Amino acid sequence: MKVIQVTTSSKGGAGIAALRLHQALHKAGIQSAYISLDRTIDYANLEVKDSFFAYRKPSLGQRIFRKLSKKNGNKTQVYQRHLESWGDELDYEIISFPFSKFNLEDHPLVQEADIIHLHWVGDFLDFESFFAVNTKPIAWTFHDMNPFKGIFHYQGDEDRNLQVRDMDREILKLKRKAIQRITSGAVISPSQWLLECANQSGYFNHFEQKVCIPNGMPLEVFKTAQGTDLRKNLGIMEDEKVLLYTSGTLDNHRKGVDLILNALEILTVPVTLLTLGKGSMETSNKAVKIIPLGFLSEASEIAACYDAADAFVLPSREDN
């Protein structure tokens, strides 16, 4: 059996989770391949240079067809121009579209696959064209709410940007129609919360399986984490209580930065807070010491941060 992992990027939480799954499957003797815009690994677990995603100048016939069928440019550009017309009035963390210039159904590794495992596929998978022709079983791991949202990835962003509600609903209707064409599907969620949100949407009632499976982790990396050395290097005493807070950017409202800052203000016992992510945090509470570690990408360094902390703080409003 051959399984292909499909994700927009090899970076970020979804891309890393998909890559770890690919590696685990390969280790277990299952042929797995991996494609993204920036990294392709074949079924022999060899990284290859992928010409499929290289730029190709459109032929004269293609240019004429595009002008006739899409006078205002491709669909993504049309919707993006609509968003740009609102200027700074919109407030969202991230958006993506169910359109792509790539026909992933034609990718050689996709054609060779027995099962297609989708992950985070915004701006990478063209929902209309792909699901119209694909007949292979689909496993779809949700890393946020976007598969059953329009352009947004979390409910909070949708609620804050009602100005584009009509456009958002239009795209959602398109996505739902495309998803209904999947004849053999399974929903996978790393968290029970997200699985319940997906079930409540009703978009996947026709899927055969809907299950919660945690993301795979490189246990050997965390088992050998050097948290004690990190504490020494940071000048943290043995009896200090250490908390850890992480976010790609520390000022992310969805991640609950205001909630943790409010909590820090009312603490009456000495605490050291390690932060992982871009930016900085400040508190007026003299009992709290904040040590910013910046944005880290090496798994061993991140593991050491977890190992150095007595507790991990997750104040997210919405988080897979």
C-alpha positions in Angstrom: 0.0 0.0 0.0 1.3 3.5 -0.9 0.2 6.6 1.0 1.0 10.1 0.1 1.1 13.0 2.5 -0.1 16.3 0.9 0.5 19.6 2.6 1.1 23.2 1.4 4.4 23.6 3.2 6.9 21.4 5.0 7.3 24.2 7.6 4.8 25.1 10.4 2.9 22.8 12.6 0.9 21.0 9.9 3.9 20.4 7.7 6.1 19.1 10.5 3.3 16.8 11.7 2.8 15.4 8.2 6.6 14.9 7.8 6.8 13.1 11.2 3.9 10.9 10.1 5.6 10.1 6.8 8.8 9.1 8.6 7.0 7.0 11.1 5.1 5.1 8.3 8.3 4.5 6.4 9.9 3.2 9.6 6.9 0.8 10.1 7.4 -0.6 6.6 4.6 1.3 4.8 5.5 3.1 1.6 4.8 6.8 2.2 5.6 9.8 0.0 5.4 13.5 0.8 4.7 16.5 -1.4 4.6 20.2 -0.6 5.6 23.4 -2.3 9.1 23.3 -0.9 9.8 19.6 -0.3 9.1 16.3 -2.1 10.0 12.9 -0.8 9.3 9.8 -2.9 8.1 6.3 -1.8 11.7 5.2 -1.3 12.0 8.0 1.3 14.4 9.9 -0.9 14.2 13.7 -1.2 13.9 14.6 -4.9 13.9 17.8 -6.9 10.3 18.2 -8.0 9.9 19.8 -11.4 6.1 19.5 -11.1 6.0 22.8 -9.1 8.5 24.6 -11.2 7.2 27.7 -13.1 6.1 27.0 -16.6 5.4 29.8 -19.0 1.8 29.4 -20.3 1.4 28.7 -24.0 -0.4 31.2 -26.2 -3.5 29.0 -26.2 -3.5 28.8 -22.4 -3.1 32.6 -22.1 -6.1 33.1 -24.5 -8.2 30.6 -22.6 -7.5 32.3 -19.3 -8.4 35.7 -20.7 -11.7 34.3 -22.1 -12.7 32.2 -19.0 -11.3 34.5 -16.2 -11.4 38.1 -17.4 -10.5 39.4 -14.0 -7.6 37.1 -13.4 -7.5 33.8 -11.5 -10.0 33.3 -8.7 -7.5 33.8 -5.8 -6.5 37.2 -7.2 -10.1 38.3 -7.6 -10.9 37.5 -4.0 -7.7 39.0 -2.8 -8.4 42.2 -4.5 -11.8 42.2 -2.7 -10.1 41.7 0.6 -7.6 44.5 -0.1 -10.4 46.9 -0.9 -11.2 46.8 2.9 -7.7 48.0 3.7 -6.9 47.9 7.5 -10.5 47.3 8.5 -10.0 43.5 8.5 -8.3 41.8 11.4 -7.3 38.1 10.9 -4.4 35.8 11.7 -4.4 33.9 8.4 -6.6 33.2 5.4 -6.3 30.8 2.5 -8.3 29.8 -0.6 -9.4 26.5 -2.0 -7.8 27.3 -5.4 -4.5 26.4 -6.9 -2.6 26.8 -10.1 -1.4 23.2 -9.7 -3.4 20.1 -10.7 -2.2 17.8 -7.9 -4.2 14.9 -9.3 -1.7 14.9 -12.2 1.4 14.6 -9.9 3.2 11.3 -10.5 3.4 10.5 -6.8 -0.3 11.2 -6.3 -1.2 9.0 -9.3 0.9 6.2 -7.8 -0.8 6.4 -4.4 -3.4 4.1 -3.1 -4.5 6.5 -0.3 -4.2 10.3 -0.3 -3.6 11.9 3.1 -4.4 15.6 3.0 -3.2 17.9 5.7 -3.0 21.7 5.6 -3.8 22.3 1.8 -4.8 26.0 1.5 -3.7 27.6 -1.7 -2.2 24.3 -2.7 -5.1 21.9 -3.5 -7.7 23.0 -6.0 -10.9 21.7 -4.4 -13.1 21.9 -7.5 -10.8 20.2 -10.0 -9.2 17.7 -7.6 -12.3 16.2 -5.9 -14.1 16.2 -9.3 -11.7 13.6 -10.7 -10.2 11.8 -7.7 -11.6 8.3 -6.9 -9.0 7.3 -4.4 -9.7 7.1 -0.6 -9.0 10.3 1.2 -7.7 10.6 4.7 -7.8 14.2 5.9 -6.0 15.3 9.1 -7.4 18.7 10.3 -4.8 21.0 11.8 -7.3 23.9 12.2 -10.9 24.7 11.2 -10.2 25.7 7.6 -11.5 22.5 5.9 -15.0 23.4 7.1 -14.6 27.2 7.0 -14.5 29.6 4.0 -11.3 31.6 3.9 -10.6 31.7 7.7 -8.9 29.1 9.9 -10.6 29.8 13.2 -14.0 31.0 14.3 -12.7 34.1 16.0 -11.3 35.5 12.7 -14.6 34.8 11.0 -16.5 36.6 13.8 -14.3 39.6 13.6 -14.5 40.1 9.9 -18.2 40.2 9.1 -17.6 42.7 6.4 -16.6 39.9 4.0 -19.2 37.5 5.2 -20.8 37.2 1.8 -17.5 36.3 0.1 -16.6 33.9 2.9 -19.9 32.1 2.5 -19.5 31.9 -1.2 -16.2 30.2 -0.9 -17.5 27.9 1.9 -20.4 26.8 -0.4 -17.9 26.0 -3.1 -15.8 23.9 -0.7 -18.7 22.0 0.7 -19.9 21.1 -2.8 -16.5 19.8 -3.7 -16.1 17.9 -0.4 -19.5 16.1 -1.1 -17.8 14.5 -4.1 -15.5 12.4 -1.9 -16.8 8.9 -2.1 -14.4 7.3 0.4 -13.1 9.5 3.2 -11.8 9.6 6.8 -11.5 12.7 9.1 -8.6 12.6 11.5 -8.2 15.2 14.2 -5.3 15.5 16.7 -7.7 17.0 19.3 -11.1 16.0 20.4 -12.2 19.6 20.4 -11.5 20.1 16.7 -13.1 16.7 15.9 -16.3 17.9 17.6 -16.2 21.1 15.6 -15.8 19.2 12.4 -18.7 16.9 13.3 -20.9 19.8 14.2 -20.3 21.4 10.7 -22.1 18.4 9.1 -19.8 18.6 6.1 -18.3 15.2 6.6 -21.4 13.1 7.5 -20.8 11.0 4.4 -17.2 10.1 5.5 -16.7 6.5 6.7 -14.5 7.3 9.7 -14.1 10.4 12.0 -11.5 9.7 14.7 -9.1 11.5 17.1 -5.5 10.5 16.7 -2.7 12.5 18.3 0.2 13.8 16.2 3.2 11.6 16.1 6.2 12.8 18.1 10.0 12.0 17.9 10.1 10.5 21.4 13.9 10.0 21.3 14.4 13.8 21.0 12.2 14.6 24.0 13.6 11.7 26.0 17.1 13.1 25.8 16.1 16.7 26.3 18.7 18.8 28.2 16.4 21.0 30.3 18.8 21.1 33.3 21.6 22.5 31.2 19.3 25.1 29.7 18.3 26.3 33.2 21.9 26.6 34.2 22.7 28.6 31.0 19.8 30.9 31.7 20.9 31.4 35.3 17.7 29.8 36.7 18.1 28.5 40.3 17.1 25.0 41.2 14.3 26.1 43.4 12.8 28.5 40.9 9.3 27.7 39.6 9.4 27.9 35.8 6.5 28.2 33.4 6.6 27.9 29.6 4.4 29.8 27.1 4.8 29.3 23.3 3.3 31.0 20.3 4.6 31.7 16.8 4.2 35.4 17.6 3.8 36.2 21.2 1.1 38.9 20.6 -1.4 36.4 19.0 -4.8 37.1 20.4 -6.1 33.6 19.6 -3.2 32.1 21.7 -4.5 34.1 24.7 -1.5 36.4 25.3 -3.8 38.8 27.1 -5.1 36.0 29.4 -1.6 34.9 30.5 -0.5 38.5 31.1 -3.6 39.1 33.2 -2.8 36.0 35.2 0.8 37.0 35.7 -0.3 40.3 37.2 -2.1 38.7 40.1 0.5 36.1 41.0 1.9 36.5 44.5 4.6 33.9 44.4 7.9 34.2 42.5 7.7 32.7 39.0 10.0 32.6 35.9 8.3 32.5 32.6 10.1 31.2 29.5 8.6 32.4 26.2 9.1 30.8 22.8 8.1 32.9 19.8 8.7 36.1 18.0 8.3 39.3 20.0 8.3 40.0 23.7 6.1 40.2 26.8 6.2 42.5 29.8 4.5 42.6 33.2 4.6 45.1 36.0 4.5 42.3 38.6 7.9 42.2 40.3 7.4 38.6 41.4 7.5 37.5 37.7 10.6 37.2 35.7 10.2 36.8 31.9 13.0 35.3 29.8 12.3 35.5 26.0 14.0 32.7 24.0 12.8 33.9 20.6 11.6 31.7 17.8 13.2 28.2 17.8 12.8 25.6 15.0 15.2 22.9 16.1 13.3 20.1 17.8 16.1 19.4 20.3 16.1 23.1 21.4 12.3 23.2 21.8 12.4 19.9 23.8 15.0 21.4 26.2 12.6 24.3 26.9 9.8 21.9 27.8 12.1 19.9 29.9 13.3 23.0 31.7 9.8 24.1 32.7 7.7 22.8 35.7 4.5 23.5 33.8 3.3 24.5 30.3 0.7 27.2 30.0 -1.8 27.0 27.1 -4.3 29.8 27.4 -5.5 29.6 23.8 -9.1 30.6 23.0 -9.0 28.2 20.0 -6.2 25.8 19.3 -5.8 22.3 17.8 
